[in-house]
Amino acid sequence: MTAIRLIVGLGNPGREYEGNRHNVGFWWVDELARLQNVNFKSENKFHGEIARCNLHGHEVWLLKPQTFMNGSGRAISALTKFYKITPEEIMVVHDELDLPPGVARMKAGGGHGGHNGLKDTIAHLGTKDFWRLRIGIGHPGERTEVSNYVLGDPRREERELIVEAMQKAQGVAHLIIEGKAEAAMLKLHSA
């Protein structure tokens, strides 16, 4: 694994979406920015809010696309082209229906599993070969309920589990950024 140069949190912009399960990617990069004492600023040419920080001796960009979930790839593509960042140097943080709240998993590549943010990212990058940090939000049980579920706020006990999983993932962020994927996955997946 090469060092990560861009971490993208997926979510929807706007107050009404802030607490939604679909916004856990935003929550995670917001927390990383807070821990690194950096602030996001709006950048129109990248269709999002960006922050630059030095993490463990590596310059890393943080991005929160402001294009809404279905247009996430446009923001990611604009920033990666400008800074010449390859797909292998990107980690996308997103909500994951197939994992229960309290679980975070990391993987390289794979499909989009119906996630519109990933679908658009794959379309814009022209490859599936980027890293994903998947934060479990659980599944509503019915396929027809997925849209309402991801755009709903988690119950208090679910949110506590999600926050716990995000903290575990923050604990391996340095390994991810340094390109030590195996070590990061081992620690995260056995937590």
C-alpha positions in Angstrom: 0.0 0.0 0.0 1.3 3.5 -0.9 0.8 6.3 1.6 -2.6 8.0 1.5 -2.7 11.5 0.2 -6.4 12.1 0.1 -9.1 11.1 2.6 -12.7 11.7 1.4 -15.6 11.7 3.8 -18.9 11.0 2.0 -22.1 12.7 3.0 -24.7 15.2 2.0 -24.2 19.0 2.7 -26.8 21.0 4.6 -28.1 21.1 8.2 -31.0 18.8 7.5 -28.6 15.9 6.7 -26.0 16.5 9.4 -27.1 13.7 11.7 -28.1 11.2 9.1 -26.5 7.7 8.9 -25.4 8.6 5.3 -23.2 11.3 6.7 -20.8 9.1 8.8 -18.1 9.8 6.3 -18.4 13.5 7.0 -18.4 12.8 10.8 -15.2 10.8 10.5 -13.2 13.4 8.6 -14.6 16.2 10.8 -13.2 14.4 13.8 -9.8 13.8 12.1 -9.6 17.5 11.2 -10.5 18.4 14.8 -7.9 16.1 16.2 -5.3 17.6 13.8 -6.5 21.1 14.6 -7.2 22.0 11.0 -10.3 23.7 9.6 -12.2 23.0 6.4 -12.7 25.7 3.9 -15.0 25.8 0.9 -13.3 25.4 -2.4 -15.5 25.9 -5.5 -13.1 24.4 -8.0 -13.1 21.1 -6.0 -16.9 21.2 -5.4 -16.3 20.7 -1.7 -14.8 21.7 1.6 -11.1 20.9 1.9 -8.5 20.9 4.6 -4.8 20.2 4.3 -2.8 18.7 7.2 0.5 17.1 8.0 -0.2 13.7 9.4 2.7 11.6 10.7 5.1 13.3 8.3 2.7 13.0 5.3 0.8 15.8 3.6 -2.8 14.7 3.4 -5.8 16.4 1.9 -9.2 16.0 3.6 -12.3 16.4 1.3 -16.0 16.7 2.0 -17.8 16.8 -1.4 -20.6 19.4 -1.4 -22.2 17.9 -4.5 -24.6 15.6 -2.6 -23.9 11.9 -2.4 -24.8 11.1 -6.0 -22.2 13.6 -7.3 -19.3 12.8 -5.0 -17.1 11.6 -7.8 -17.0 15.0 -9.4 -15.4 16.6 -6.4 -13.0 13.7 -5.9 -12.0 13.7 -9.5 -11.4 17.5 -9.6 -9.1 17.4 -6.6 -7.2 14.3 -7.7 -6.5 15.6 -11.2 -5.3 19.0 -9.8 -2.9 17.4 -7.2 -2.0 14.4 -9.3 -3.2 11.9 -6.7 -3.6 8.3 -7.9 -6.6 6.1 -6.9 -4.2 4.0 -4.7 -3.5 7.1 -2.7 -7.2 7.7 -1.9 -9.3 6.5 1.0 -13.0 7.1 0.9 -14.8 6.9 4.3 -18.5 5.9 4.0 -21.5 4.4 5.7 -21.9 0.7 5.2 -25.3 -1.1 5.3 -23.7 -4.6 5.4 -21.9 -3.9 8.7 -23.7 -3.5 12.0 -23.2 -0.3 14.1 -20.1 -0.6 16.1 -18.0 -2.2 13.3 -15.5 -0.4 11.0 -13.7 -2.2 8.3 -11.1 -1.3 5.7 -10.6 -2.7 2.2 -9.0 -2.0 -1.1 -11.2 -2.0 -4.2 -14.5 -3.8 -4.6 -17.9 -2.9 -6.0 -20.2 -0.1 -4.9 -22.8 -2.3 -3.2 -25.6 0.1 -4.3 -23.9 3.0 -2.5 -24.5 6.0 -4.8 -21.4 7.9 -3.5 -19.1 5.0 -4.3 -20.9 4.4 -7.6 -20.2 8.0 -8.7 -16.6 7.9 -7.4 -15.9 4.7 -9.4 -17.5 6.3 -12.5 -15.4 9.5 -12.2 -12.1 7.8 -11.3 -12.6 5.0 -13.9 -11.5 2.4 -11.4 -12.6 0.6 -8.2 -9.0 0.5 -7.0 -9.1 2.9 -4.1 -9.2 2.3 -0.4 -12.5 2.3 1.6 -13.1 2.8 5.3 -16.5 1.3 5.9 -18.4 2.5 9.0 -21.2 0.1 9.8 -24.7 1.6 10.2 -26.7 -1.7 9.9 -29.5 -2.5 7.5 -33.2 -1.7 7.9 -34.1 -5.3 6.8 -36.2 -4.2 3.8 -34.6 -3.1 0.6 -37.4 -0.6 0.0 -36.6 1.0 3.3 -32.9 1.7 2.6 -33.3 5.2 1.3 -35.3 6.4 4.3 -33.0 4.5 6.6 -29.7 6.1 5.4 -31.3 9.5 5.3 -32.6 9.1 8.9 -30.7 9.7 12.1 -29.5 6.7 14.1 -31.2 5.9 17.4 -29.1 7.0 20.4 -27.7 3.5 21.1 -26.9 3.0 17.4 -25.1 6.4 17.3 -23.0 5.4 20.4 -21.9 2.2 18.6 -21.2 4.1 15.4 -19.1 6.7 17.3 -17.2 3.9 19.0 -16.4 2.3 15.6 -15.2 5.6 14.3 -12.9 6.1 17.3 -11.4 2.7 16.7 -10.8 3.7 13.1 -9.2 7.0 14.2 -6.8 4.9 16.2 -5.4 3.3 13.1 -5.5 6.5 10.9 -1.7 6.9 11.3 -1.1 3.4 9.9 -3.5 4.0 7.0 -1.8 7.3 6.1 1.7 5.8 6.3 0.6 3.0 3.9 0.6 0.2 6.5 -2.7 -1.3 5.4 -2.0 -4.8 6.7 -1.2 -3.5 10.2 -4.2 -1.1 10.1 -6.6 -3.8 9.1 -5.3 -6.3 11.6 -5.8 -3.8 14.4 -9.1 -2.6 13.2 -10.6 -5.9 12.3 -9.6 -7.6 15.5 -10.9 -4.7 17.7 
